[in-house]
Amino acid sequence: LTNLLYGFSLVQNVAIVSERGDIKGYLKIAIQQIQTTSTQEITTEQIKLMKTYRNANGMTKIAFNDETYFQDLNNPLSNDLIKSCDSLDPNIRYVEGRSQNGLNDVYQPKSVTNSLLSSNEKKESTIMTTSDIISNELLAQLGVEYQFRVVILEASEIPVEYEDIFCQFNFLHQHHEAYSTEPIKNQTKSSVPLAFNHMQNFSVIVTRSFLDYIHRKPVVFEVMGHYQEHLNSKFYNTIATPSPIIHTRPIPFSKPISVQTLNSLTTTTNSTSEIHSSHDILVWYEIFELSPNGEYVAVTVDHSDDIQCSGRFILHQGIQRRIGITLCHESSCELIWKNIHEVVIGRIRNQLDDKKKDDDDDEILSLNIISSQYIEKQHDKRIFFHFEVAWDSSLHNSLLLNRCTSNGNSVYLTISFCIEIENCSQPIIITKDLCVILYPRNND
């Protein structure tokens, strides 16, 4: 967004990188200031844009509040996020025509020292400017409406395994509010670009926080699509979501029980000299919600850097859920999964490091096991063992799960399962902390 400080339009062809670090295609985007002159020119331009781009006639208002923005800026979690963003500085694309003073001299916020400063002193110490002419012109517009647009032009080289491609983007200070394109059917040839031609116009009151954002922070773009496994696929070789099993009658939920049924299995300890073999196991957790068509669909997972549990599940209130767990490991005749003794979930809390005593926790549930099966994957010699359990979060009687999660907060819970291995003297217990956030049912 730095080009907005100089009044230049910027078109970029950005690589689409998967969670595994693979390039899955390229996204062409444009960011430009909206120029307004006479009424006649505005009308002519709008007609031309409406013929070319979707949503060209709309205007979205966004706000950058100095007080909350710089308060979040000094939050330890935000500082870690800023450091991760600053580490990308070598990859910033500069546009021609920037001032000789350099980008780092346009706008530099001072660090707010401590809470002893008065609010006026904080406001005066949050910004430091130089004599750069272009930046001073924008600084002179503090309190004035400013308009700019983000245009998603096209996506190219998207693998054919992904269907119904769409793109969404958001600003870091409003990460819960995303702006999305319409889904587009992927062509049979990945060389054919997918033309989104989506335009999003923004109107903002110029503030110090807005100037800081366009100088130092990015817009986050995400490209999504429905993955369909194809034969002889060379693009994406990973675990596919198992198809849900259809049941003709409702499944009863287990009553809450104590977790000591698992603790009793851990009383016996073996020395390292008795270890026969060791294996690396990848455990993959999914949460499914019942969709309107009667199928259980995996919920979205937010993989932001500030999340301590390697992902935050986006849940909706009042919807039936299941939890799917997949064990993945290299093929071995010694490692054969047998019975699943129990799956328990509980220790509901709003802080990850809030250690609650299991003896005093009445929110622990033993979940009903719906299915368990081995899954075969084409062109993958690894072993996949998958099982699903029914989860009714209302049985926890937890206020954190019975209401929508407030902005900026998360809910943490712990899930453990006990599974038996053939030729092993005792079952193993695997425990994982999960992070979730609950939205109203009608929110996507």
C-alpha positions, 0 to 999 in steps of 0.5 A: 500500500506504500504507493498510495503515499505517492499517488501512484497506481501499482499492479503486482503479480503475486505468487500464491503459496500453500501452507506447505510452501509450494507455489500454486499459481499467481494472483494479479492485483492492482491498488490505486488512488481514486481520482475525482475531478468533475462530475462529468468525468466521474460519470464517464469513468464509472460507466466504463468501470462498471462495464469492465469490473464487478462491484465497481459502483460500490463504496465501502467505508473503513475506519482507522482509529488512532487510539485502538490502533496504536494500543494494539501496536504495543501489544506483545502479540502485535509486536511479534506480528509486526516483526514477521511483517518487517522481515519481508522488507527485502521483498517489498516492490518499490514503484518509480518516482519515489522521493530521494529521502526513501520510504523509511523517512516518509512516516515513522511512528515513535514507540509509546514508552509506558502508561505514565504518558498522558493521552495528549503526549501519546498522541503527539509521540505516535508520529514523526514526519520529514520534509518529504513533499508528497507525504506532507501533502497527504498528512495535510489531509488529516481528517479529510475523506480519502478514497482508494481501490483494490482490484483483483484482476486475475489468477493464473496457473491454478492447478485443475484439482481446485474448483470454484476458485475465489479470492478474499482479502482483509486488513490486519486491523480488521482481520474478521472482516474479509472482502471476497470475489465471486467463485469462478469455475476453474478451466481444464487447462491451468494456462488459462487465467481466471478473470476475477475483475473484482473492484473494491472501492474504499472510503476512509477518513485520513488519520495517523493510524491510516498513514502508518498502515499504508506505509508499513503494513500489507493487505492479506490476500487468500485464494481458496477453492474446493479440492478434488483429488484427480487421478495421477495428480502431480500438483497436490499429494496430501491427505484428503478429507474423508467422506462423511458416513451417512447414518439413518438414525441419530447418534446418542451422545455420551454423558460427561464422565471423569477423565480418570479412565485415561489416567488409570492407564498411565500408571505403568511406566517403562524404562527406555531400555525396554523400547522395541522401536519408535515411530513418527506419527502425524496427527491431523485434527478436523472439526466438521459442521452439519451443512444445509444439505445434510453433509458434515463439512470441515470448518475453516482454520485460521493459520495466523502467526499469532495463534499458539495452537497452530491454527484456530477453528472458525465455528458457528453457534447452534450447529451439530459437530463432529471431530475427525482425527487422522493418524498418518505414518510410514508403512510398518508391519509393527504399527497396527492400530486396533481399538480406540478406548476413549476420546475425551475433550474438556478444560475449556478456558480463554487462555492457553496457559491456564492450567486447570486441575482435571479433578475439579473440572466438570466440563470434561466429556467422553465423546461417542465414537462414530466410525474408525477405518483405514484409508488408502491413498493413491500414489501414497504408501503411507498409512492413514487411520481415521476416526470420527467422534460426535461433539455436542459443545452444549453439554460442557455447560461452559459460557465460553462455548455457549456464546459468541467469542468476543473480538480479539479473544479465543477459546482453548480446549484440550482433547485426548484419545486413548488407542490400542496398538497391536503387540503393545503392552498398553495403549497410548494417549495423545493429547492436543490443545485446540483453539476455536472461535465462535461466530453467530450461525448466520455468519460465513 
